Amino acid sequence: MSFGLRLLCLCIFLLKNVKTDQIGYEFQPFPVLKNDNLLRAARGEVVDRVPVWVMRQAGRYLPEFQELRKQHDFFTVCRTPELACEVTMQPLRRFDLDASIIFSDILVIPQALGLTVEMHAGVGPVLPQPIVVPEDLKRLTPDGALSRLSYVGDAITMMRHKLEGRVPLIGFTGAPWTLMGYMIEGGGSKTMSKAKAWLNEHPEDSKLFLNLLTDAIVDYLEMQVKAGAQMLQVFESSAEHLSKEQFLQWCVPYLKRIRDELVDRLTKKAIPVVPMTLFAKGAGHSLKEQSELGYDVIGLDWTVDPLEARNLVGPNITLQGNLDPQDMYRDPDELRNLTTEMVHKFGKSRYIANLGHGITPQTPITSMEVLVEAVHKAL
């Protein structure tokens, strides 16, 4: 048999025997997905069980995460694919979760744009040289920002292989207003007063800033999909600091741009479009408007009633949430009852169980076990 014929036979064999459900940005075949309940719920399809995952499920409440952090700086973990994958895998070893979410941070985008971001113990993220006046926008370096985020793509591709098809992998980003707030405030803020002042005092520069961040976010999410992310979540965590009118003016147009431009890019490149979740904490006042932006899933914080949310968004949007993270400190029986009641309110169709915000550091391990089991047994 000639070499050419042997090569042809090998190619045919590989095409028949190597199953893939998505091609990563390194064009590697990924293992076939075994538990696709999350993706089916996002698409409105029938599920075997209500899928559940938890925001910050890989984090400080896990003792193994704390041990790893004793050896490595927070952003070193983010920037080292092997470490990011290890942390991503930790909750999956303990709990019967229906999704993984790549370990990273929303503030890697400001870093890629040229700002220093440090994680201070007991304080959280600190940006020592924030954006103070419009002239400071010239310090940002959008050219080459995506290449400076390649470690996230590397971690996603590596994680897809490590998962061996066990559950889907979620990628994520901070939304423009939320990132803008951190970059102006110099870290987290209980009021976002400096960032809100920008909206009033520098409206045109605020638009410029938000558009710059939107451009970076679309690039970043496209890279994540190419790398192997099977679902995406956009965190507008600081929406709670805005009135409804401000949210509609300063968040909604950019959130819509993200969804529309990403879908357009992926479609033109014949890359499968993955489901997308929008989680705008504190924006329960605008659920109807959120449901019109094209996202497949709307995340709810714990202040929103599930029945009211369903009436507002209609039957064709999947809802995600929304147990109060503080309920995770209740005794197991009480937590089990609250979780079961929550799932009954949402129902089995078009629903993904989660908390109404990230899990907090002192949460008992047993509470995660109770939560996951209660969701799966509720219906």
Rosetta blueprint (number, residue, H / E / L):
1 M L
2 S L
3 F H
4 G H
5 L H
6 R H
7 L H
8 L H
9 C H
10 L H
11 C H
12 I H
13 F H
14 L H
15 L H
16 K H
17 N H
18 V L
19 K L
20 T L
21 D L
22 Q L
23 I E
24 G L
25 Y L
26 E L
27 F L
28 Q L
29 P E
30 F L
31 P L
32 V L
33 L L
34 K L
35 N L
36 D L
37 N H
38 L H
39 L H
40 R H
41 A H
42 A H
43 R H
44 G L
45 E L
46 V L
47 V L
48 D L
49 R L
50 V L
51 P L
52 V E
53 W L
54 V L
55 M L
56 R L
57 Q L
58 A L
59 G L
60 R L
61 Y L
62 L L
63 P H
64 E H
65 F H
66 Q H
67 E H
68 L H
69 R H
70 K H
71 Q H
72 H L
73 D L
74 F H
75 F H
76 T H
77 V H
78 C H
79 R H
80 T L
81 P H
82 E H
83 L H
84 A H
85 C H
86 E H
87 V H
88 T H
89 M H
90 Q H
91 P H
92 L H
93 R H
94 R H
95 F L
96 D L
97 L L
98 D L
99 A L
100 S E
101 I E
102 I L
103 F L
104 S L
105 D L
106 I L
107 L L
108 V H
109 I H
110 P H
111 Q H
112 A H
113 L L
114 G L
115 L L
116 T L
117 V L
118 E E
119 M E
120 H E
121 A L
122 G L
123 V L
124 G E
125 P E
126 V E
127 L L
128 P L
129 Q L
130 P L
131 I L
132 V L
133 V L
134 P H
135 E H
136 D H
137 L H
138 K H
139 R H
140 L L
141 T L
142 P L
143 D L
144 G L
145 A L
146 L L
147 S H
148 R H
149 L H
150 S H
151 Y H
152 V H
153 G H
154 D H
155 A H
156 I H
157 T H
158 M H
159 M H
160 R H
161 H H
162 K H
163 L H
164 E L
165 G L
166 R L
167 V L
168 P L
169 L E
170 I E
171 G E
172 F E
173 T E
174 G E
175 A L
176 P H
177 W H
178 T H
179 L H
180 M H
181 G H
182 Y H
183 M H
184 I H
185 E H
186 G L
187 G E
188 G L
189 S L
190 K L
191 T L
192 M L
193 S H
194 K H
195 A H
196 K H
197 A H
198 W H
199 L H
200 N H
201 E H
202 H L
203 P H
204 E H
205 D H
206 S H
207 K H
208 L H
209 F H
210 L H
211 N H
212 L H
213 L H
214 T H
215 D H
216 A H
217 I H
218 V H
219 D H
220 Y H
221 L H
222 E H
223 M H
224 Q H
225 V H
226 K H
227 A H
228 G L
229 A L
230 Q L
231 M E
232 L E
233 Q E
234 V E
235 F E
236 E E
237 S L
238 S L
239 A H
240 E H
241 H H
242 L L
243 S L
244 K H
245 E H
246 Q H
247 F H
248 L H
249 Q H
250 W H
251 C L
252 V H
253 P H
254 Y H
255 L H
256 K H
257 R H
258 I H
259 R H
260 D H
261 E H
262 L H
263 V H
264 D H
265 R H
266 L H
267 T H
268 K H
269 K L
270 A L
271 I L
272 P L
273 V L
274 V L
275 P L
276 M E
277 T E
278 L E
279 F E
280 A E
281 K L
282 G L
283 A L
284 G H
285 H H
286 S H
287 L H
288 K H
289 E H
290 Q H
291 S H
292 E L
293 L L
294 G L
295 Y L
296 D L
297 V E
298 I E
299 G E
300 L L
301 D L
302 W L
303 T L
304 V L
305 D L
306 P H
307 L H
308 E H
309 A H
310 R H
311 N H
312 L H
313 V H
314 G L
315 P L
316 N L
317 I L
318 T E
319 L E
320 Q E
321 G E
322 N E
323 L E
324 D L
325 P H
326 Q H
327 D H
328 M H
329 Y H
330 R L
331 D L
332 P H
333 D H
334 E H
335 L H
336 R H
337 N H
338 L H
339 T H
340 T H
341 E H
342 M H
343 V H
344 H H
345 K H
346 F H
347 G L
348 K L
349 S L
350 R L
351 Y E
352 I E
353 A E
354 N E
355 L E
356 G L
357 H L
358 G L
359 I L
360 T L
361 P L
362 Q L
363 T L
364 P L
365 I H
366 T H
367 S H
368 M H
369 E H
370 V H
371 L H
372 V H
373 E H
374 A H
375 V H
376 H H
377 K H
378 A H
379 L L
